[in-house]
């Protein structure tokens, strides 16, 4: 009997996960089907229960249900606890296991696919929403020299930083929060945009000079051509540009590994995704 997995969200029709997981399944010889589930905004738990009752073994969770998925899990990974959000559910009997693969997907794309080591670098993470929550813990684990979280509302960045700072016993010199204007006079080796501004054809106001000489500008969003953030980064002197396609495929590969115990090769799938 073919094993069933799915992505669940609202909206969900735009999701590229079915294509990616079909590629993984074909590559690794896994007998599975991967579907889409549009859950009612007030009916996430019921939709999950129905999927499990029909024999479903795992779910990828997208907006706006990652916090509800975290609450639903009986056991969570350290990554999910850092993020306080879950994007991967695995069902084993009566147990529900929750993980968050967004951060490892980002870091693996940067360090492996783009061959850009994070250790010892000065890193700026733009935004303090759900995408930043998922990425922050794994960015810290990559051992940057300094990590600053900047947000249009600095208080929101401070709350996010303070929670992880207390959990890890870190000082303000290595791990801090900021508004965008306060970044003037600082420069970073890696700048990651986790905001959704690019979706609205907008860019947070970064001061001149924040992009170091060999800086990598990375946008978690992706689309046709350069995102508005990457266009802005190019004009401000970023040496390298990358969008979120690699992250999308890498986080999916980590979910696939959690479910199947097999790690697919991501390079061919990234290439196939871009070819589409």
N, C-alpha and C positions, 0 to 999 in steps of 0.2 A: 504494500500500500504506500503510495507516494506521500512523503512527509510534507506538511503544510506550514508555511510561514507567510508573513504579510507585513506591510507597513500600514499604520493606523494614524489618522490625523483628520483635520478639518480646516482647510481643504486638503485634498490628497491626490487629486487627479494629475497634478503637475509633477508628482514624485518620479524621480529617475531610478529609485531603488529596484523596481521590478526588472528593469534592463540590466542593472549591475549584478543583481543576484542570479539572474538567468545566465549571465556570462560566467560567474563564479561556479555555478552548478555544472555547466557544460565543461569547463576547464578541469574540474576536480572529479567529475564522474559521480556527483552526488544526485540521488533520486529525490528531488523535491520540487514543489511548486511554490511560487511566491506571488502573493496577491496584493490588492489594495483594499483597505477598509475605510470608508467614510463614516466616522462615528459622530453621532449627534453631540453638540457642544455640551449638553447636560447628560450624556449617556455613555461616557467613556468606559466605566467599569462594567456596565451591562454588555457593551460590545466586546470587551475582552473576555468576559465569562462565556458569551455565545461562541466565540472563536475557539476557546479551550474545550467547550462541550462538543464541538464538531471535530475535535482531534488536533487542533492547532498546537504547534510546539514552540513557537517563538514569534515575537513581534518587534519590529522597529517602530518607535514612537516618535512622531514629529509634532509640530505645533498644532494646537496649544496644550498638549496633554502630558508634557514631560514631568511636570510637578505632580500630577495625579498618578502617573506611573511610578514615581518615587514612593508615594504614599501606599501604593498597591503592593509593592514588593515585600515579601517576607524577609528577604536577605538582600543586602546591597554590597557591591564592591566598594573598595576604598575610593575609586574614581567617582562613583555615583555619590558617595558621602561628601566628597570634596565639592562636587557640583550641586548637591542637593536637588538633583534632577536625574531622570533615567530616560535613555533613548533606546534601550535594548532590554526586552523581557524574554526570559527563558522559563518554560514550564516543564517541571519534572514531577509527575504525580500531582499531589496537592500543593506543592511548593512553587512559589514564584520568585525567581532570581532577577534582580535588576542591576544593570551596568550602564555606564555612560562611556561611549566610544568616541565622542566628538574630540576630546582633547588629544587622545593618542593618535587619532586620524590626522589632526593638524600637525602635531610634532613629527610624526613619521613622514608626512609629506615634505615638511621643511628639511628635516635632517637626512632622510634617505633619498627621496626622489629628487630634491633640489640640492642635495649635498651641501647644506648650510648648517654647520654645527651651532647649537644655541649656547652651549656651555661657555661661560666667560664673556658673553656678549651683553650689551645693554639693550633691553627689550622694552618696547612700548606696546601695550594692548589698548586699543581704542574701543570704548564701550564698556558698559557694566550690566548688560542684560543677560538673557539666557545663554546666548552664544559665548559670552565672556565667562560665565559661570562654568560652562562645560570645559573651557580651554585652560582656565587659570591654573588648576592643580598640576596638570601635565607640563605646562610651561615652567612652573617652579621646579618640578622634578628633573627638568632638563638642565638645571643648574646655571641659569644666567648670572652674570655679575650683578645685574640690577634689573628689576622688573617694575615698571610703572603702569598703573591702570588709570587711564584718563577718560573722563566722561563729561558731557555737557552739563550734567548736574553732579558736581564733585562729591556731594554727600552720598550719592548712590555708590560711587566708586569706593569711597571710604568704608562704607558698610561691608561691601564685598571683600575688600582687602583685610579689614579688621577681623572678620570671621576666620579667614584662613591664616592670618598672621598669628592669632591666638592659638589656633590648632597646631601650628608648626613651630611656635616659639621664635618667630622671626622679628628682627628689628626694622625700623623705618628706613634705614639707610639702603637696605637691599630690596625692600618690597614696600611700595608706597602708592598713594592715590593722588590724583591731581585733576584740575580743570585743564582745558586746552590752552588758555592764555598763559598759564603758569609754566608751560613747557618752553617758553622763550629762553634761549641761551643754552638749552640742552640738546644733545644729539644722540641718536640711537642707531644700533646696527641692524635691528629687526623691528619693523613696525607692522603690527597686525591689526587690521580693521575688522572688528566683530560687530560693528553697528549695521543697521539695515538702511543707512542713509543712501547707499548706492541704488537701492530699489526705487527710491524717490528722486533719483538723479541729483543727489546732493552729496556734499562732502563736509565733515566736521572741520572747523577752522583750525588748521595746524599752523603754528608760526613758521616762518622761514628758518632754515638752518637745522631742523630736527632730523633730517636724513643725513646720516654719516656718509663718508665717501663711498664705502662699499655696501651701503644699506640694501637689504631686501625688503621691499614693500609687498605685503601679502594681504589680499582681500578674501575673507571667507565667502563672500558672494561670488557669483560667476554669471557670465552672460556672453552675448556675441560681442567680440572685441574687448577693449579695455573697459573696466568699470570706471565710474567717475572718480573714485578714490585713486585707482591706479593711474589714470590720466593726470590727476593732480600731483601724485607722487613723482611722476616722470618730470613734470615741470619744476618740482622742488629739488631735483637732483638724485632721486633714488637710482641706484646702479642696476638693480634687478627687480623684476615685477613678477608676481604670481597670483592667480585667482584660486578659488576654492574647489576646483574640480578634483584635484588630487586629494584634498581632504575628504571630500564626499566619498570617493572610492575607498580610501584608506579606512574611514570609520565603518563603512559597510563591510570591509574585509575583516575587521576586528569582530563585528557582530557575527559574521559567518563562522569565524573560528570559535567563538563562544558556543554557538549552536551545534556545530558539526565536528569540532576538534581538528579541522583541516584549515590550513592557512593558504588562501589562493594567492596567485601572483597578481599584483595590482597593475604593473606596467602595461600589459596588453589591454587591460580593461580601460585604463585611463586613455590609452591611444584610441581604442574603439569608441569611447565616449566622445572624445574630441572630434573624431571622424564623422560622427552623426551631426 
